[in-house]
Amino acid sequence: MRAMLRRHGGAIGAFLVLFLAWEVLVRLFGVAHYLLPPPSVVLADFARRWPRVLDSTWVTTFEILAGYLLAVVVSIPLAMAVAYSRWFERTVYPVVVFLQIVPKIAIAPLFIIWFGFGFTPKLLLVFLLSFFPIVVAAVAGFKSVDPEVLDLGRTTGAGPLRLFWRIRLPHALPEIFTGLKVGAALATTAAVVAEFVASNKGLGYLLLEYNGNLETGMVFAVIIVLSLVGLAVYYAVELIERLTIPWHVSQHGDATRPGTP
Amino acid sequence: MTAGILVEGVGKTFHPQEGRAGTPVRALEGIDMVLPEGAFVAVVGPSGCGKSTLLRMLAGLLPCEEGRIAVMGRAVEGPVTDIGVVFQKPVLLPWRDVLGNVMLQLELRGRDARAELPRAERLLAAVGLDGFASSYPHALSGGMQQRASIVRALVHDPPLLLMDEPFGALDALTREQLRIDLEQLWLESGKTVLFITHSIDEAVLLADEVLVMTPRPGRIERRVDVPIPRPRGLDGRSHPVFRTIVDEVTRIFLDKGVLHGTGERASLLGAQSGGKGS
């Protein structure tokens, strides 16, 4: 993903070729626009009706961010508890691991029964989908500290808090960010699915409505906007990663760049 | 003579974890040793002879249930803090540059790292790392990483340095250079050093006294004094005593079945020891 971004030019070229081929083939074979509209029609439709899409975008984006932040705030302390307390590891963690197997999307209809059509079920589904990858990655991160580094720490007489801030937390950050990125990618999916199940606003709702009216051009427009929202959330997390742990990114990001940042 | 380290009748048995299958392993048996203050003592033995266990017990990282250990005149009951430890791996933190890794030692002790910057810089220069203070570990060779970890073990000026096969993962040439540099550093600092290695040559070239350890259970088979004058540097090997002591230690390992030799030299040493042993 990152390598693709760096080779910007190639990717943009490939997309242009893709859209061009799409346009030419649709027109060449005379495909009905309600089946597959050419990119030019998608663009024209979107240009005409974007204000409504934009309104829905804010709704969905807010659901994504709220659910995702809730997941981060809950999962990281929980991961710490699991990593540092044997009791938590033996009682709470097996339950978490088991729940991870449950297809979370299947729970969405239940949320409607429990919480109705409003914001809450969306928040909870986004939370649920982003939560597990973050917990699992953070537990692995907190537990993977080299025992020799901790031995070294113990010979300095440093207390647990100091060891946490200077050794355990920075050590766990790369893995935590891996989980954060997986969670971010899932958050968008979760918000759309939650809106599919029951809602009267948001991009997922809009998608269903356009779909029902066979306004295929707008369906494509919404899908593209959704992808952009997902991409923005993902890259926001990655930007934070780059700022937080530049040493890690520079080490593993690109072999062609000189090693020292 | 004050003792840097005093070990009396120390033994160690590792029991299998609760609820797991396995038999207890006797790692150490009847260890006695005295390290005078300022001495350089090497422990040489094969992998698995318990020498790392012994070091970890001296550092207070493993509990001592059998026998008595005192370090710098104090009985060891928990992690010992007035020491510097160098492990086989450099264990540098990848998110800190060389200077940051060195300063970690001071920060973890709650000491003012800035005030001791000149000392850290002096030590870095002494091991040839001047100019690399702001390099990150992944940009350094294994030898340079280990040099940084040695500086980290010295920056708080501990009276005692424990080294657990510090050169074990390095190539032969780097090892040789680090050995020479370590001797120089020790001569200048006058610290007590316990150096663990599986290399007989390294032990004999570095130490005033070599403790020969044999496995299962780990015990100190013999103490050997090394009267080679200092600084030994590159000349240590050509001193006549060097070969004699290396042979003496090799013979112990042949005797105990740690080494199995073929060729004239092995049978010579083996025959000698057979004669002496009976």
Interface residues (C-beta under 8 A of the other chain):
Chain A: D146 E148 V149 D151 L152 G153 R154 T155 T156 G157 A158 R162 L163 R166 I167 P170 H171 I245 W247 H248 S250 Q251 G259 T260 P261
Chain B: R56 A59 G60 L61 P79 V80 T81 I83 G84 V85 F87 K89 V91 L93 P94 W95 R96 L104 Q105 E107 L108 R109 G110 S134 S135 Y136 H138 A139
